[in-house]
Amino acid sequence: MPELKNEIPMSQLIVLTGPPCSGKSTLAGELAAIFGASVLDIDQIRQSVIPNSQQSQEHRDIAYRCMHLVSEKLLDVGAGTIIMTATYSRKNARQWLRSLADSKSVQVCILACQVSPEIAVARFRSRAPGHPAVDLTEDFVQRQVMDYPYGLANVVDCAIPLLESVAKAEYFVREGKAIDLAEWVSQGAPSS
């Protein structure tokens, strides 16, 4: 890989997308340590805002809006880098992110975590009890991995050793291609 730039922009959103059990949260923790970033995880936010949620579409939408509002407030007080983790498979969630980026004139790096259906299902089976994503089943995880709309995102293979995934993600954050957010939004799954 080419030499990495030493600097990242003053304010930046690193958005880790991908299907369930693809490694978003693990990668977020590693990148947070590298960039000194705050991490906002959609499952944790939903659990905090709506305890005992069964992950209805309405509850997911509320969690996305809360995550975006918290990001907006963090940017208002000068946060440098914010990492947001969520599937971002639907157009409306992608549009809300685009609106946030436009309103704050902040750079956005979209990273899509990718694994095989077999790995995602194995990770699902190994999750500790009490994980906030209560709506997941093995079949649902497998379908989500197979149908995920990656589109323009910088894809990070999260089936390889973690250090290699982190290095690839860091490279994309520092050197990756700019994403046309309008086109990325259009590649999302229809909102129901």
C-alpha positions as CSV (number, residue, x, y, z in Angstrom):
1,M,0.0,0.0,0.0
2,P,1.2,3.5,-0.6
3,E,2.4,5.7,2.3
4,L,-0.5,7.1,4.3
5,K,-1.1,10.8,4.7
6,N,-0.4,12.0,8.3
7,E,-3.4,14.2,8.6
8,I,-7.2,13.8,8.4
9,P,-9.6,16.6,8.1
10,M,-10.6,18.7,11.2
11,S,-14.1,17.2,11.2
12,Q,-14.9,13.9,9.7
13,L,-17.6,11.2,9.9
14,I,-16.3,7.6,9.4
15,V,-19.4,5.6,8.7
16,L,-19.1,1.8,9.1
17,T,-21.9,0.1,7.2
18,G,-22.6,-3.4,6.2
19,P,-24.9,-6.3,7.1
20,P,-25.4,-7.7,10.6
21,C,-22.4,-9.6,12.1
22,S,-20.0,-8.2,9.5
23,G,-17.6,-6.7,12.0
24,K,-18.7,-3.0,12.2
25,S,-18.4,-2.7,16.0
26,T,-15.1,-4.5,16.2
27,L,-13.6,-2.3,13.4
28,A,-15.1,0.8,15.0
29,G,-13.3,0.2,18.3
30,E,-10.0,-0.3,16.5
31,L,-10.4,2.8,14.3
32,A,-11.5,4.9,17.4
33,A,-8.1,4.1,19.0
34,I,-6.2,5.1,15.9
35,F,-8.1,8.4,15.2
36,G,-9.1,9.4,18.8
37,A,-12.7,9.2,17.6
38,S,-16.0,9.0,19.4
39,V,-18.1,6.0,18.4
40,L,-21.8,6.0,18.0
41,D,-23.3,2.5,17.5
42,I,-26.9,2.3,16.3
43,D,-27.8,-0.8,18.5
44,Q,-26.5,0.8,21.7
45,I,-28.3,4.1,20.9
46,R,-31.6,2.3,20.2
47,Q,-31.2,0.3,23.5
48,S,-30.5,3.5,25.4
49,V,-33.3,5.5,23.9
50,I,-35.9,2.7,23.6
51,P,-35.2,0.0,26.2
52,N,-36.8,-3.3,25.4
53,S,-37.2,-2.4,21.8
54,Q,-38.1,-5.3,19.5
55,Q,-36.4,-3.4,16.6
56,S,-39.5,-2.3,14.7
57,Q,-38.9,-0.1,11.7
58,E,-40.1,2.9,13.7
59,H,-37.6,2.2,16.5
60,R,-34.8,1.8,14.0
61,D,-35.7,5.1,12.4
62,I,-35.7,6.8,15.8
63,A,-32.3,5.3,16.6
64,Y,-30.9,6.6,13.3
65,R,-32.3,10.1,13.9
66,C,-30.9,10.1,17.5
67,M,-27.5,9.0,16.2
68,H,-27.5,11.7,13.6
69,L,-28.6,14.3,16.2
70,V,-25.8,13.3,18.6
71,S,-23.3,13.5,15.7
72,E,-24.6,17.0,14.8
73,K,-24.2,18.2,18.4
74,L,-20.7,16.6,18.7
75,L,-19.7,18.4,15.5
76,D,-21.1,21.7,16.9
77,V,-18.8,21.5,19.9
78,G,-15.7,20.7,17.7
79,A,-15.5,16.9,17.7
80,G,-12.8,15.9,15.2
81,T,-13.7,12.4,14.1
82,I,-16.9,10.6,14.8
83,I,-17.4,6.9,13.9
84,M,-21.0,5.8,13.3
85,T,-21.9,2.1,12.9
86,A,-25.2,1.0,11.4
87,T,-26.3,-1.1,8.5
88,Y,-27.4,1.9,6.4
89,S,-29.0,-0.4,3.9
90,R,-32.1,1.7,3.4
91,K,-32.4,4.8,1.3
92,N,-34.0,7.0,4.0
93,A,-31.2,6.3,6.6
94,R,-28.7,7.1,3.9
95,Q,-30.5,10.3,3.0
96,W,-30.5,11.4,6.7
97,L,-26.7,10.9,6.8
98,R,-26.3,12.9,3.6
99,S,-28.4,15.7,5.0
100,L,-26.2,15.7,8.2
101,A,-23.1,15.9,6.1
102,D,-24.4,18.6,3.9
103,S,-25.7,20.7,6.8
104,K,-22.3,20.5,8.6
105,S,-20.1,20.5,5.5
106,V,-18.2,17.6,7.0
107,Q,-16.2,15.0,5.1
108,V,-17.8,11.5,5.1
109,C,-15.9,8.3,4.6
110,I,-18.2,5.3,3.9
111,L,-16.6,1.9,4.8
112,A,-18.7,-1.2,4.1
113,C,-17.7,-4.3,6.2
114,Q,-18.0,-7.5,4.2
115,V,-18.0,-11.1,5.2
116,S,-19.4,-14.3,3.8
117,P,-22.8,-15.5,4.9
118,E,-21.1,-18.5,6.7
119,I,-18.9,-16.2,8.7
120,A,-21.7,-13.8,9.6
121,V,-23.9,-16.7,10.8
122,A,-21.0,-18.1,12.9
123,R,-20.5,-14.7,14.4
124,F,-24.2,-14.5,15.2
125,R,-24.1,-17.8,16.9
126,S,-21.1,-16.7,19.1
127,R,-22.7,-13.5,20.3
128,A,-23.0,-13.2,24.0
129,P,-26.6,-13.2,25.4
130,G,-28.1,-9.8,25.8
131,H,-26.9,-8.3,22.5
132,P,-29.2,-5.4,21.6
133,A,-30.0,-6.7,18.1
134,V,-32.8,-8.9,19.3
135,D,-34.5,-9.3,16.0
136,L,-31.7,-11.2,14.3
137,T,-32.0,-14.9,13.3
138,E,-29.5,-17.0,11.4
139,D,-31.7,-16.9,8.3
140,F,-32.1,-13.1,8.5
141,V,-28.4,-12.6,9.0
142,Q,-27.6,-14.9,6.0
143,R,-30.1,-13.1,3.8
144,Q,-28.9,-9.6,4.8
145,V,-25.3,-10.6,3.9
146,M,-26.3,-11.9,0.5
147,D,-28.5,-8.9,-0.3
148,Y,-26.5,-6.0,1.1
149,P,-26.3,-3.0,-1.3
150,Y,-22.6,-2.2,-1.1
151,G,-22.6,0.1,-4.1
152,L,-20.0,2.8,-4.1
153,A,-18.7,2.3,-0.5
154,N,-15.0,1.4,0.2
155,V,-15.4,-2.3,1.0
156,V,-13.3,-3.7,3.9
157,D,-12.9,-7.5,4.0
158,C,-13.6,-8.3,7.6
159,A,-13.0,-12.0,7.2
160,I,-9.3,-11.6,7.1
161,P,-7.1,-11.1,10.2
162,L,-8.3,-8.0,12.2
163,L,-5.0,-6.1,11.8
164,E,-5.3,-6.4,8.0
165,S,-8.9,-5.2,8.1
166,V,-7.9,-2.3,10.3
167,A,-5.0,-1.4,8.0
168,K,-7.3,-1.4,4.9
169,A,-9.9,0.7,6.7
170,E,-7.3,3.2,7.9
171,Y,-6.0,3.4,4.3
172,F,-9.5,4.2,3.0
173,V,-10.0,6.8,5.7
174,R,-6.8,8.6,4.8
175,E,-6.6,7.9,1.1
176,G,-9.8,6.3,-0.1
177,K,-11.9,7.5,-2.9
178,A,-14.5,10.2,-2.3
179,I,-18.0,8.8,-2.3
180,D,-20.8,10.6,-4.2
181,L,-23.3,10.6,-1.4
182,A,-26.3,11.3,-3.7
183,E,-25.4,8.2,-5.7
184,W,-24.8,6.1,-2.6
185,V,-28.2,7.1,-1.3
186,S,-29.8,6.0,-4.6
187,Q,-28.2,2.6,-4.2
188,G,-29.9,1.9,-0.9
189,A,-32.8,-0.5,-0.5
190,P,-36.2,1.1,-0.8
191,S,-37.5,2.5,2.5
192,S,-40.7,0.9,3.6
